[in-house]
Amino acid sequence: MAGRWRTKSVEQSIADTDEPGTRLRKDLSWWDLTVFGVSVVIGAGIFTITASTAGNLTGPAISISFVIAAIACGLAALCYAEFASTVPVAGSAYTFSYATFGEFSAWIIGWDLILEFAVAAAVVAKGWSSYLGTVFGFGGGVADFGGFEVDWGALVIVAIVTMLLARGTKLSAEVSLVITVVKVAVVLFVVIVGSFFIKAANYSPFIPPAESSGGGTGSEQSLFSLITGAEGSAYGWYGLLAGASIVFFAFIGFDIVATTAEETKNPQRDVPRGILSSLAIVTVLYVAVAVVLSGMVSYTELRAAGDGANLATAFEANGVDWAATVISIGALAGLTTVVIVLMLGQTRVLFAMSRDGLLPRPLAQTGEHGTPVRITLIVGAVVAIAATVFPIGKLEEMVNIGTLFAFVLVSAGVIALRRTRPDLNRGFKVPFVPLLPIAAIIACVWLMLNLTGLTWIRFLVWMAIGVVVYVLYGRRHSLLGRRERAANDNFTKT
């Protein structure tokens, strides 16, 4: 695997953004980036996994799980902000890794991000489809064809989003803004109206005693509980920590802001603002919702509802059925923008990898609207198939482990680039380097350890497939590798 440690300089990465035929349009402001961040972060977590995690793993301590996840995200967000202001190029963690750890590491993280965004978009599209049934009073957007179920609701939303993204990033931002206003209003509605139905008794016990059943056994329990010999990871401190690793899924999105750095008018200033602003807004809203939800209904009732528990469940339990309808409409709107931004992040990572030759370069061609139309259509087709046909159970954990792995590399990359390129212009600097990035790495690894053993097995299998693809294709077609070979040939001739 010769050349796997070759790095692509920051200067070369920036120069490649002006390459004719693969140039992205610079249309976005810091406000657009904040909208993207809030759009994708507020959605799946609030509307689909908060209640089920509280019922099955954490009890009322779900708010503490959110705080733990937010701290890990906040540390990583600072590192993303520095990198994005230093290397304002599409691709996010992939591009950052290429500049610090070399081509092979960049490929691995890019392959990891492909899994993260594609699975997340499919999971959220299926969630959108289920809420579609709730809002319009039918059994979800699923049709049965002779025993073969097709989730047509998920197909509809993915098709709409694909067409929207192909028309331009600025248009996507404008649509996201309108829908985001609706769903933030619904979240505030949950906090304000729900607070009138809080019962102090529902907060006791705040951390329910640990149970050996319900949290999974064997490979279904958290890796940390497996290592320490615990019987399970439901409730107690193991449940609280496992819950933090699950609700981490609710924070995924701020890193996608970094994938749009190349399309931002003033990336050195605006990307850090967009990342940190979106994360601060959603953290406050998440903790508030978690506190209200835990006070409205006992965790035992949420557990009885199983994986079907959501915010509407708490209002229905208190006889406020009309509020459940409002929440379902907000969820439908919220999940729409989540799908938009997840698929946007997916296309930009693939765009960066294709432009570098690690995937077929023709895919990186941009159309009249300044977007990579070919990649957008491919991503739309793959996500549509995954969301429409395949059953998706606990795959949000696959998204989590992929994201956390990316956070670890980005945090480590800040330390490496500070040492190797102290001369670079940094629009934003992480304070207390290397202590803060090291804290981010520890926090992310800690959350990874609290994901299930089965999730780790699936993740390692996906990474192994990625290594094979790199050896057979990426290494041979790398644009950076071809440039190096051409330079060496010219040197030899002279």
RAZIQUI-V925502 format. One record per pair of residues at least 4 apart in sequence whose C-alpha atoms are under 7 Angstrom apart, sorted by the first residue. I is the first residue (numbers start at 1). GAP is how many residues later the second one is. Records with the same first field share a line. If there is no record, write none. Layout:
I = GAP, GAP
//
This chain:
4 = 98, 99, 100
5 = 96, 97, 98, 99
6 = 96, 97
7 = 91, 92, 93, 94, 95, 96
8 = 4, 5, 90, 91
9 = 4, 90
10 = 4, 77, 89
11 = 4
12 = 4
13 = 4, 76
14 = 75
17 = 6
18 = 5
19 = 4
21 = 344, 345
22 = 342, 343, 344
23 = 343, 347
24 = 238, 239, 346, 347
25 = 238, 345
26 = 236, 237, 238, 239
27 = 143, 236, 237, 238
28 = 4, 5, 142, 235, 236, 237
29 = 4, 235, 236, 241
30 = 4, 240, 241, 243, 244
31 = 4, 243
32 = 4, 141
33 = 4, 224, 238, 241
34 = 4, 240, 241, 243, 244
35 = 4, 141, 142
36 = 4, 137, 140, 221, 305
37 = 4, 216, 217, 220, 238, 241
38 = 4, 240, 244
39 = 137, 141, 298, 299
40 = 213, 297, 298, 301, 302
41 = 209, 210, 211, 212
42 = 4, 240, 292
43 = 4, 288, 291, 292, 295
44 = 4, 5, 80, 206, 291
45 = 4, 5, 202, 204, 205
46 = 4, 204, 240
47 = 263, 264, 284
48 = 262
49 = 4, 198, 261
50 = 4, 197, 260
51 = 4, 251, 258, 259, 260
52 = 4, 250, 251, 254, 255, 257, 258
53 = 4, 5, 190
54 = 4, 5, 6, 8, 245
55 = 4, 244, 245, 247, 248
56 = 158, 178, 247
57 = 158, 177, 178, 182, 183, 186
58 = 4, 149, 177, 181, 182, 185
59 = 147, 148, 149, 176, 240
60 = 143, 146, 147, 234, 239
61 = 4, 145, 146, 179
62 = 4, 228
63 = 4, 224, 227, 228
64 = 4
65 = 4, 175, 176, 178, 179
66 = 4, 178, 181, 221
67 = 4
68 = 4, 176
69 = 4, 175, 176, 179
70 = 4, 213
71 = 4
72 = 4, 368, 371, 372
73 = 4
74 = 4
75 = 4, 361, 362, 365
76 = 4, 331, 335, 364
77 = 4, 198, 199
78 = 4, 352
79 = 4, 331, 332, 335, 351, 358
80 = 4, 330
81 = 4, 190, 191, 194, 347
82 = 4, 344, 346, 347, 348
83 = 4, 13, 331
84 = 4, 174, 177, 187
85 = 182, 183, 184, 186, 187, 341, 342, 343
86 = 182, 339, 340, 341
88 = 173, 174, 179
89 = 172, 173
90 = 169, 170, 171, 172, 258, 259, 262
91 = 4, 168, 257, 258, 261
92 = 4, 166, 167
93 = 4, 16, 313, 317
94 = 4, 12, 15, 16
95 = 4, 11
96 = 4, 314
97 = 4, 5, 8, 9, 313, 316
98 = 4, 5, 7, 8
100 = 313, 316, 317
101 = 4
102 = 4
103 = 4
104 = 4
105 = 4
106 = 4
107 = 4
108 = 4, 358
109 = 4, 297
110 = 4, 239
111 = 4, 355
112 = 4, 290
113 = 4, 289
114 = 4, 232
115 = 4
116 = 4, 283, 286, 287
117 = 4, 225, 226, 228, 229
118 = 4, 228, 265
119 = 4, 280
120 = 4, 276, 279
121 = 4, 218, 221, 222, 262
122 = 4, 261, 264, 265
123 = 4, 264, 269
124 = 4, 211, 215
125 = 4, 29, 32, 33, 214, 262
126 = 4, 28, 261
127 = 4
128 = 4, 26, 204, 207
129 = 4, 11, 12, 24, 25
130 = 4, 10, 11
131 = 4, 9, 197, 200, 201
132 = 4, 8, 9, 200
133 = 4, 5, 6, 7, 8
134 = 4, 6, 194
135 = 190, 193, 194
141 = 10, 11, 12
142 = 7, 8, 9, 10, 11
143 = 6, 7, 8, 9
144 = 4, 5, 6
145 = 4
149 = 240
150 = 238, 239
151 = 4, 237, 238
152 = 4, 236
153 = 4
154 = 4, 230, 233, 234
155 = 4, 229, 233
156 = 4
157 = 4
158 = 4, 222, 226
159 = 4, 221
160 = 4
161 = 4, 179
162 = 4, 214, 215, 218
163 = 4
164 = 4, 8
165 = 4, 7, 179
166 = 205, 207, 210
167 = 202
168 = 4, 201, 202, 203
169 = 4
170 = 4
171 = 4
172 = 4
173 = 4
174 = 4
175 = 4
176 = 4, 161
177 = 4
178 = 4
179 = 4, 154, 155, 158
180 = 4, 154
181 = 4
182 = 4, 148
183 = 4, 147, 148, 150, 151
184 = 4
185 = 4
186 = 4, 141, 144
187 = 4
188 = 4
189 = 4
190 = 4, 99
191 = 4, 97, 98, 101
194 = 4, 98, 102
195 = 97
197 = 99
198 = 94, 97, 98
199 = 96, 97
200 = 95
202 = 92, 93, 95, 96
203 = 91, 92
207 = 28, 29
208 = 27, 28
209 = 26, 27
210 = 24, 25, 26
211 = 21, 23, 24
212 = 19, 20, 22
213 = 19, 21
214 = 20
215 = 6, 17, 18, 19
216 = 4, 5, 16, 17
217 = 4, 14, 15
219 = 233, 234, 235
220 = 232, 233, 234
221 = 4, 5, 11, 12, 231, 232
222 = 4, 11, 20, 227, 228, 229, 230, 231
223 = 4, 226, 227, 228, 229, 230
224 = 4, 225, 226
225 = 4, 5, 7, 8, 13
226 = 4
233 = 5, 6, 9
234 = 4, 5
235 = 4, 5
236 = 4
237 = 4
238 = 4
239 = 4
240 = 4
241 = 4, 209
242 = 4, 208, 209
243 = 4
244 = 4
245 = 202, 203, 205, 206
246 = 151
248 = 4, 152
249 = 147, 151
254 = 21, 24, 25
256 = 89
257 = 18
258 = 13
259 = 86, 89
260 = 4
261 = 6, 10
266 = 4
267 = 4
268 = 159
269 = 4, 158
270 = 4
271 = 4
272 = 4, 156
273 = 4
274 = 4
275 = 4
276 = 4
277 = 4
278 = 4
279 = 4
280 = 4
281 = 4
282 = 4
283 = 4
284 = 4
285 = 4
286 = 4
287 = 4
288 = 4
289 = 4
290 = 4
291 = 4
292 = 4
293 = 4, 21
294 = 4, 5
296 = 18
297 = 4, 17
298 = 4
299 = 4
300 = 4
301 = 4
302 = 4, 7
305 = 4
309 = 4
312 = 4, 12, 15
313 = 4
314 = 4
315 = 4, 5, 6, 8, 9
316 = 4, 5, 8
320 = 4
321 = 4
322 = 4
323 = 4
324 = 4
325 = 4
326 = 4
327 = 4
328 = 4
329 = 4
330 = 4
331 = 4
332 = 4
333 = 4
334 = 4
335 = 4
336 = 4
337 = 4
338 = 4
339 = 4
340 = 4
341 = 4
342 = 4
343 = 4
344 = 4
345 = 4
346 = 4
347 = 4, 28, 29, 32
348 = 4
349 = 4
350 = 4
351 = 4, 13, 21, 24
352 = 4
353 = 4, 5, 6
354 = 4, 5, 6, 7, 9, 10
355 = 6, 9
356 = 122, 123, 124
357 = 4, 117, 120, 121, 122
358 = 116, 117, 119, 120
359 = 115
363 = 11, 12
364 = 8
365 = 7
366 = 4, 5, 6, 7
367 = 4, 5, 6
372 = 4
373 = 4
374 = 4
375 = 4
376 = 4
377 = 4
378 = 4
379 = 4
380 = 4
381 = 4
382 = 4
383 = 4
384 = 4
385 = 4
386 = 4
395 = 4
396 = 4
397 = 4, 54, 58
398 = 4, 57, 61
399 = 4
400 = 4
401 = 4, 47
402 = 4
403 = 4
404 = 4, 40, 44
405 = 4
406 = 4
407 = 4
408 = 4, 33, 36
409 = 4
410 = 4
411 = 26, 29, 30
412 = 4, 25
413 = 4
414 = 4
415 = 4, 18, 19
416 = 4
417 = 4
418 = 4
432 = 4
433 = 4
434 = 4
435 = 4
436 = 4
437 = 4
438 = 4
439 = 4
440 = 4
441 = 4
442 = 4
443 = 4
444 = 4
445 = 4
446 = 4
447 = 4
451 = 4
452 = 4
453 = 4
454 = 4
455 = 4
456 = 4
457 = 4
458 = 4
459 = 4
460 = 4
461 = 4
462 = 4
463 = 4
464 = 4
465 = 4
466 = 4
467 = 4
468 = 4
469 = 4, 5
470 = 4, 5
471 = 4
473 = 4
474 = 4
478 = 4
479 = 4
480 = 4
481 = 4
482 = 4
483 = 4
484 = 4
485 = 4
486 = 4
487 = 4
488 = 4
489 = 4
490 = 4
//
